[in-house]
């Protein structure tokens, strides 16, 4: 188990991607009705073929590749420092700072873009927890990679958010994590402030 008294940080270089969402396909039958097909992942990019004029898929699986890059780097870090994941029900504080590639046409100071921050950080949360296989079995990491389940995340650590990547800071993510029990005094201070200002029922 991770027992550091200070937050642990893991820097991963790569092109951040949102989670691949399931989409239910439909096809029209001869009688005009529609038949629902098996759900599939929208984990590909599309482009128009200049010769045929048809829209074609390419870069299949690029979103899943990003999750695998994050998993591999975190696993390497954990093994190098002889660390184990946070056990089930142990509260943790987590920060996810994404460094996004900036298009030349985008001159904005900060990446207020689509997909938004929640969609971008979700695959990181999801990729670092225990993920059962399609049959409900524990999978390759029965205790998770960094923690057992994302319901353990009770507090946000700084830095957390999205910034543009720069030459000195390439695209990727900075993951900051710590046991929330080591921050209980700081966390409970906010709870007391809520009572003082009437944000919580007394």
N, C-alpha and C positions, 0 to 999 in steps of 0.2 A: 504493500500500500504506500501511496505517496505521503511522506511525513514532513516535507519541508516547512519551515516556519515562515518563509517568504514565498510570494507567488512564483510559480515556475512558468517560463516562457519558451515556446517552441516556434521557430520561424521556418516557414515552408515557402519555397519559390514555385510558382506555377500560375496558370491562368484561371482565376476563380470562376466557377460556374454554378448556376442554380441547380436545384434538384430536378431530375428527369421526371416529369409528371405523366401519369397514366392517361391515355385518351382512348375512348371507345370509338372504334371505327364503324361506319355504316356503308352498306352497299344497296343500290336500288335493284329490285327484282323486276322481272318482265311485267308483272301485274301492276307496277307502279309503287308497291309498298317497299319498305326498307327492312333490311335484316341487320341486326346488331352483330358485329364481329368481336373477336376476342380482344380485350384491352391490350394496348401496346405502349411502350415508352416512346415519348417524343424526344429521343436522345440522338438527334442528327440535325445537320444543317441542310438547307436546300439552296439550289441555284438553278438558273435557267440555262439550258444548253444552247449556246449560240447557233449551233448547226441545226438541231431538231426543233428547237423552240419549246421543248418540254422541260418541266421542272423536275430536277433530279435530286436525290439524296446524296450527301457526302459527309465525311467526318463522323461516321456512325460511332456512337458510344463515347463521345468526347466528355459528356457530363460525368459518366461513371468513372472515366479515367482520372478526372480531377479528384474524386473521392478516394480512389485507390492511391493516388500520390500522397494525399493527406494521411491516410492510414499507414502507408509504408514508412513515412518520415516519423510519425509519432511512435510507431512500433520500434523503429531503430533507436529513437531517443530513449524510450522506456527500457529497452534491453541494455543500452550502453550505460545507463545509470542504475541498472538493477532495480527498477521500480515496478510495482504492480498497480492495476487499476483501482480506483476508489470502489470499495465494496457497495453492495446494494443498500439503498436507503441512507447512505452517508451524504449529508448536504455539502454541496460544493459551490464555489463562486467561479464564474467563467467569463472571460472576455475574448471576443473575436474581432480583430482589426484586419480588415481586408484592404489590400492595395490593388486598385483596379486599373487596368490599362486604359489610357485616355486617347480617344480618337483625335486626329488633328483638327477635325471640324468642330470639336467640342472645346470651347474656351472657358467653360465654367470653372470656378475656384474649387468647388467640391462636387463629388459624383452623385448629384441628385438625379439618378437614372433608373431605368427599368432594365432588369428586375431590381426590386428594392432590397434593402438590407436584410429584412427578415427572410426573403427567399434565397438570398445568397449565403446566409450563415446556417440555414437549416440543414443542408447536406453535410456540413462539418459536424454539427451536433449529432445527426443521424449516423454518420460514418464512424464515430468514435465510441458509440454505445454497443451493447450486446444486440446482435442482429440475427434472429433465427432464420433458418433456411425456409424454402417454400413449403416444406412439410412440418414446420413448427419445431424442428430440432434445434439445439443450441447454436449450431453454426461453428465456424472456426475459432471464434473468440467467445467462449461461454460466459466470461466475466466482463466482456467488453474490452476495448482497447485502452481508453482513458477513464471511463466510468461505466457503470452497469446500465443505467437508463437516464434519458435526459430529464426525467422528473426529479432528479437529484439537484438540478441547477436552480438554486434559490436566490442567487445574487449575481449582479453584473459587475465584473472587474473592469477597470480602465487599464489600457485603452480598449474601446469597443466601438466599432463603427466602420465607415468606409472613407478612404482617402485615395487620391490619384497616385499611381505609381510614378516614380521618377527614375532617372538614370542611376542614381545612387541607392535607390530602393525599388528593386524590380517587382513586378506583379506577384502576388501571393497572399499569405495570411500570417498573422502573428497570433498565436493562441496563448492566452494567459490563464492559469488555473491555480486554485488554492482551496484547501478545506475551509468551508464556511464556518466551521467550529472555531477556527483560529481568528475569525473576525466577528465573533458573536457580540462583543461589546460595541463595536462600530455599527453593526446591523441593528442591535436593540436600541441604540440611540435614535435611529430613524423611526422606530416604532413608537418611542416616547414622544418624539416631535409630532407624530401623527395624532396622538391623543391630545397633546397640548393645543393643536390648531383645529381640533374637531374633525379630523379626517377619518377617524375610527370611532366606533361606538364604545363608550366607557361602561 
